[in-house]
Amino acid sequence: MILFRLLEGPSSKGTHVKEQSDAPFFSGRPMDVCSLADEDVALRTLPKGAQIVSIEDARENLPKVTRWLAELQAMSDEAHDLTEELEVLLDSLEAENEHVVEVAEQLAQLVAHWQNVTSRIEATGTRIACLEPGRLEWYGVVDQHLALYSWSFGEEDIEWYHPIDTSFLARKPLIEA
């Protein structure tokens, strides 16, 4: 889109200045996948197993995914504690010791449960951007381009996005009619 601006003032004398801008006038509009410009390139950009979701689908899944995220955070703390306990035990006991085996089995069960929960999260099209403090992202379409819808712990709704080649720090607000 090309914008024209009329400059006024003593030195400008009504000069037209052309400003170039690639951004739409109102940027940040979530769109359906069928609105994706250059779909072939965008789909090749997606990581293996990732899926593009609508903002409505991401929002519908947000309550359950945030519960699962909290579960993963608690499991992370537990795994840390079990790992430390295992290290202390192995300093003084053999690996075949009954207590060492018991703690190792608890850790293995925790890892299996972790994998199960992350699979459920990924099945909704959600990716965990950061476990602590808790950031979730979904591949979606914003202004006809592939982007990441972004949610962070403490936010009530998904109201942000960022281009896929930028980080959380480059988030911009979604604009919805």
Secondary structure as UniProt FT lines:
FT   STRAND          2..6
FT   TURN            10..14
FT   STRAND          16..20
FT   STRAND          30..31
FT   HELIX           33..35
FT   TURN            37..38
FT   HELIX           39..45
FT   TURN            48..49
FT   HELIX           55..92
FT   TURN            95..96
FT   HELIX           98..123
FT   TURN            124..125
FT   STRAND          126..130
FT   TURN            131..134
FT   STRAND          135..142
FT   TURN            143..144
FT   STRAND          145..152
FT   TURN            153..154
FT   STRAND          160..163
FT   TURN            164..165
FT   HELIX           168..170
FT   STRAND          172..173
//
